[in-house]
Amino acid sequence: MESRPGVTPGHIGKSNQTHVTEFILQGFSEHPELRLPLFGCFFFLYTMAFMGNALIITVITCSSGLHSPMYFFLLNLATMDIICTSSVLPKVLEGLAWEGNAISFQGCMAQLFFLVLSGSSELLLLTVMAYDRYVAICWPLHYGTLMSLQLCLTLAIAVWIICAMNSSIHTGLMAQLSFCGPNVITHFFCEIPPLLLLSCSPTYTNRIMTMLAEAFFGCITFLLTLVSYGYIIASILHIRSAEGKRKAFSTCSSHLIVVSVFYSAVLCAYISPVSSYSPERNKLAGVLYTTVSPTLNPLIYTLRNKEVKSALRKLFPICRN
């Protein structure tokens, strides 16, 4: 029997099969002429995403004027963005720098865990942030009471716990599958759909859990976000002065932009049957939600936010100009 890299002979039940010990990430190997430009592009985006989100965390932590519910959730969002990019882009850069892009089975499962954790957490956090904006605009006089410190901490802890459990379930189910055939993942990171296509054991349970997760984290959170913004828009339209409408809209415009970018990528990548998996489409969507979105988030929340810019000037005098 011909051996393949990362595949070792084994014995499953009574049939001679092989066990996959590592996967090969296809990445962007089908475009070898673009390796150098892609390396420079991903390196720049990773540096910007990491530094930008680290700066957001630092500014919010060190500035007492930003110790409010909105910025508390933004701090959590920036943390998830760092986890997301750091679990994917270093491996992408390694694959673009050197030929061959192997990842061990354990490394693939770890990458899958942190990706599912960060992706699902971001969807829930964006929903919580939409609710925060709804309370701020529709119930401004009761904002301090409704969005208390205790409630904010409870919501943040709930997001982390729910998403950690969701990620553990998906990773655990994936680790139980048998991989005995081709070991080339048609993506630049370990993702559920391409991994299920490589499995040589039944994936019914995995597909059902994936559909349930998509229904909750994709559809339900999206609908809740739409409901929040429906009430926000209705409330803004009832404001008589143009200046009042402008101020009200400016408090949620940054979040609305972030929601639009992230949901567009996630819906494109995940809200479709595994059987209709398209490598090229999912690579593009993967770049959007693992690289572009985490890079843009700090820029959107700083360039469009006077409070953050003011805190930056106080914290870093070099920013005053």
N, C-alpha and C positions, 0 to 999 in steps of 0.2 A: 504493500500500500504506500502510495506517495505521501510523504510528510509535508506539512505546511508550517511556516513560522508561527509559533504561538499555539500550535495544536499538537497534543501529545496522545499516543495510543492509550486507550483505557478500556474498561469493561463495564457496560451498563446492562444490568439484568443478564440475559443470556446471549445478547448480540454484541459482536465486536464493534465498538464505536470509538470515537476520539473525543477527548476533552479539550476545550479551548482554555488555554492558560493566559492568553493575552489577545487583545483586539488590535486591529490596524485601523487607525482613523484615516479615512480617505482624504479629509480636509479639502484642499484646493489643488490636489495633485494632477487633476485633469487639465490644469492651466499652468504648466511649469514656467512659462515665460512671464507669469505674473508674480512669481514667488518673492522677488525683491521688492516690488511696489507694495504687495500685500503685507509683507513683513513691516515695512516702514509705516504703512497705514494703521495696522493693528497695534504696533508699538506706540504710536502717537496717541491712538484712542485709549489704550489701556492706561498710559501715563496720565492723560487728561482725566479719565474716569476715576482713577485711584486718588489722584491729588485733589480733584474737585470735590469728591465725596468726603475725603478726609478733612478738607477745609471746612465743609458744611458741618461736620461733626464737631470740629474744634471751635468754630464760631458759636454754634448753638450752646455748647457746653460752657464756654467761657464768658458768654454775654448774658447778663441777668435780664436784659430787655427782651431776650428771645426765649425766656422760660415760660412759654405758653403752650397750650395743647397742639396748635398747628405745627409749631417748630419741634415739639417733642416727637410727633409722628414723622416729621421730616427727617429727624435724626435717625429714627428706626429705618426709614426708607433708604437713607444714605448708607447705613450699615449693610442692608441687604444688597445694595448695588455693588458694594465692595466685595461681598461674598460671591456674588454672581460672576463678576468679571474675573476675580482671582481664581475661581474654580475652572475657568475655561481658557482665558487668553494666554497664560503662560505656556500651556500645552500647545496652543495654536502657533505661538511664536517658535516653539521648539520644532514643530513639524515643518514650518516654513524655512527655518535656518538649516536644518539637516534633513537629508533624504531618509525616508522611513519615519513613520510616526506611530510607534507601538505604544499601547497603554495596557498595563496588567489588568487582569480581571478584577482584582481588589481595587486598583486605582480607578477603573471604570465605574464600579459600584459607588465609590466615594464621590466621584464627580457627579454621578447621577443624583446622589442624596443631596448634595449642596445646591445643585441646580433646581431640583424640585422644591427644596426648602425656600430658596430665594425667590423663585418665580411665583409660587403660591402665596408666599408672604407679601410680595409686592402687590398682588391682586387684592388681597384682604386689606392691606394698609391703604391702598388707594380708595377702597370703599369706605373705610373708617374716616379717612381724610375728607371724603365727599360729605359724609354725615357731619363732620366738624364744621365744614363750610356752610352746610344747611342750617345748623344751629346758630352760627355766627351771623348769618344774613337774615334768617327768618325769625329768630328769637334773640336779638342782640341784648335785650335787657336781662335775659335769663341765662346768658352764655356762661358766665362764671359759675352758676349753680349747676347747670346741666352738664357742662364739661369740667367736672371737678377733677382734682389730681387723682383721687382714688379711682374714678371711672377711667381716666386715661391710662393709668397703670394697669388696670384690669383688662382693658381692651388690648394693650400692647402685649401683655403676658399671654392672653388668650390667642392672639395671632401667632406668637412664637410656638406655643404648645400645640395648637391645632395643625400648624404647618409642619412641625417636626414629626408629629404622629403620621400625617399624610405621607411625608417623605420616607419615613421608616417603613411604612406599609409597602409602598411601591418598590423601594430598594430591596426589602426582604423578599417580596414575591419574585423580583427579577433575579435575585441571587439563587433562588430555588430552581430556576429553569436550567435545562441542559443545553449546552452549546457544543455541537459536535461536527458542524459542517463548516461553511465559509465563516471567516472571522473578520471580514472587512466591513466596517461601519461606514455607510455612505453619508457621513456627516463630519463636522470638525470637532464634535464632542459627543459624549455618550448620552443619548436621548432615548426615551421609551420606544417610539415607533420603529426606528431602525433596528434596535436590539430585539424587539419582538419578532421581526422578520427573519432574524438569524437563528432563533431558537428552534431546536429539533424536538422539543417537548410541547405538550398542549399549553396554549397561552390564554385559554378561555377566562380564567379567573383574573389574569392581568388585564385583559381587555375590558372586562366588566368594571374593575376598580378604576381603570383609566377613564372610562365613560362617566362613572359616578363623580370622579374628581373634576372632569371637564364640566359636568353639569353644575357642580357647586362653585368651583373656583373661577370658571369661565362665564357661565350663563347667569347664575344667581347673583354673583357679585356685580356683574355688568348691569343687570336689571336694577339692583339696589342703587348703584351709582347713577343710573339714568333717572330713577325716581327722585333721588336727592337733588339732582340738577333740574328736574322738572319743577320742583317746589322753589328752587333758588331763582330760576328764570321768571316764574310767576310772581315771586316776591319783588324782583328787580323791576318788572314791568309796572308794578303798582306804585313805585317811587315817582313822584311828580317831577322833581328837578333833574335836569340832565347831568349836573355835577354829582348828585346823589347816586344816579344810575352808574355813572362812570366809576365812582369809588367802590360801589358794591361789586361791580363786575371785576374790578382790578384785584379784589381780594381772592377771587377764585379762578382767574384766567390762567395763572401758572399751573395750577393743579389740573385744569381742564386740558391744557396742552399735553401735559405728561400722561394723563389718562388716554388721550387719543392716540399718542404714539405707541404706548405700551400695549394697549388692547388690540390695536391693528396688527401688531406683530404676533401676539399670542394667539389671537383668533385664526390668523392665517396658518400658524404652525400646528395647532392642536385641535381645533374644532373641525375635525374631518376624520373619517374612518381610517384606521391603520392600513387597510387594504389599498387606499388611494394615496398612499404616502408618495410624495414627490421630493427626491433629494435636492434638486435645485431650488424649489420653492422653500423648502424647510431650511436650507442653508441661508437663503436671503432673510427669512424670518428670524433665524437664529442670530444672525449678525445684528439685526435691529434690536432684539430684546436683551441680548447678552452684552452688546458692545455700544451701539448707538444710543439707546435709551439711557443707560447709566452714565454715559458721557454728557448727554444733553441735560439731564435732570439738574445738576448743580448750576449750569449756566442759566437755565430757565428760572430757577428759584432765586438766583442772585441778581441777574440782569433786570428782572421785572419786579424786584422787591426792594422797596426803599429801606425797610427795617434791617434787612440783611446787609445791604450796602453800607448803611450807617454803622452797623456793628463791625463790619470789615474795616472801615476807616479808623474806628477807635482801637481795634485790636492790632491792626497793621498800619502804622502811620504812612507807609509807602503807598497805600491805596488812596490817600486823600486826594490825589490829583486825577 
